[in-house]
């Protein structure tokens, strides 16, 4: 098992999770974070730190698509090991649905 970041993170990027990760397995895209599954040690400390529930175990039914997204973009995006300020407009996107289709940016 590993943890993944799902679409709830898109345009929110709160980064409380980054601060507690003991192995620095988070990678930062333009408008979301991902976890590198091969680096995640399954400790679970990041999951409760996310105030919008954007982190979940890859064993959840909804996680399969997100495991692929996390794998792909953790190979492309830069590693992040320190918390940064979230986007100033993050509150207005917090409960929005279908954020991947609307807002996802590859950063390529």
C-alpha positions as CSV (number, residue, x, y, z in Angstrom):
1,X,0.0,0.0,0.0
2,X,1.0,3.6,-0.6
3,X,-0.8,6.9,-0.3
4,X,-1.9,9.1,-3.2
5,X,-3.1,12.6,-3.7
6,X,-6.4,13.0,-5.5
7,X,-8.2,15.8,-7.3
8,X,-9.2,17.6,-4.2
9,X,-5.7,19.0,-4.0
10,X,-6.1,20.8,-7.4
11,X,-6.1,24.5,-6.9
12,X,-5.9,24.1,-3.1
13,X,-2.3,22.9,-2.5
14,X,-2.4,23.5,1.3
15,X,0.9,21.6,1.9
16,X,0.4,20.7,5.5
17,X,1.2,17.1,4.4
18,X,4.6,18.1,3.0
19,X,5.7,19.4,6.4
20,X,5.2,16.1,8.2
21,X,6.4,13.6,5.5
22,X,9.5,11.9,6.9
23,X,10.8,10.8,3.5
24,X,10.0,13.9,1.3
25,X,8.0,11.9,-1.2
26,X,5.8,14.9,-2.4
27,X,6.3,16.5,-5.8
28,X,4.8,19.8,-6.8
29,X,3.0,20.7,-10.0
30,X,1.5,24.0,-11.1
31,X,-1.7,23.5,-9.2
32,X,-1.5,20.3,-7.2
33,X,0.9,17.9,-5.3
34,X,1.5,14.2,-5.9
35,X,3.2,11.4,-3.9
36,X,5.9,9.2,-5.5
37,X,4.6,5.7,-4.7
38,X,8.0,4.1,-4.8
39,X,9.3,6.6,-2.1
40,X,6.2,6.5,0.2
41,X,6.9,4.4,3.3
42,X,3.2,4.0,4.0
43,X,3.5,5.7,7.4
44,X,0.2,7.5,7.0
45,X,1.2,10.7,8.8
46,X,0.3,12.9,5.8
47,X,-3.3,11.7,5.5
48,X,-4.8,13.3,8.7
49,X,-2.8,16.5,8.0
50,X,-4.8,17.3,4.8
51,X,-7.8,19.4,5.8
52,X,-9.6,18.7,2.5
53,X,-9.1,14.9,2.5
54,X,-7.0,15.0,-0.7
55,X,-4.7,12.1,0.5
56,X,-6.0,8.5,0.6
57,X,-4.6,5.0,0.6
58,X,-4.2,3.5,-2.9
59,X,-6.3,0.6,-1.7
60,X,-9.5,2.8,-1.9
61,X,-11.7,2.1,-4.9
62,X,-11.4,5.6,-6.2
63,X,-7.6,5.7,-6.0
64,X,-6.7,3.6,-9.1
65,X,-6.8,6.6,-11.5
66,X,-4.9,8.7,-9.0
67,X,-2.2,6.2,-8.4
68,X,-1.4,6.5,-12.2
69,X,-1.4,10.3,-12.0
70,X,0.8,10.3,-8.9
71,X,3.3,7.8,-10.5
72,X,3.5,9.8,-13.8
73,X,3.9,13.3,-12.4
74,X,6.2,12.4,-9.5
75,X,8.7,11.4,-12.2
76,X,8.3,14.8,-14.0
77,X,7.6,17.4,-11.3
78,X,10.2,18.7,-8.8
79,X,10.4,17.3,-5.3
80,X,9.2,19.5,-2.5
81,X,10.2,19.2,1.1
82,X,9.1,22.4,2.7
83,X,5.6,23.9,3.1
84,X,4.9,26.9,1.0
85,X,1.9,29.3,1.0
86,X,-1.2,27.9,-0.7
87,X,-2.8,29.8,-3.6
88,X,-4.6,32.9,-2.3
89,X,-7.9,31.8,-4.0
90,X,-7.8,28.2,-2.6
91,X,-11.0,28.5,-0.5
92,X,-13.2,29.0,-3.5
93,X,-12.1,25.7,-5.0
94,X,-12.2,23.6,-1.9
95,X,-15.5,21.8,-2.5
96,X,-15.6,22.0,-6.2
97,X,-16.1,18.7,-8.2
98,X,-14.4,17.6,-11.4
99,X,-11.4,19.7,-10.8
100,X,-9.1,17.4,-12.8
101,X,-11.1,18.0,-16.0
102,X,-11.4,21.7,-15.4
103,X,-8.1,22.8,-14.0
104,X,-5.3,20.2,-14.1
105,X,-2.0,21.5,-15.5
106,X,0.8,19.1,-16.5
107,X,3.5,21.7,-16.2
108,X,5.2,20.4,-19.3
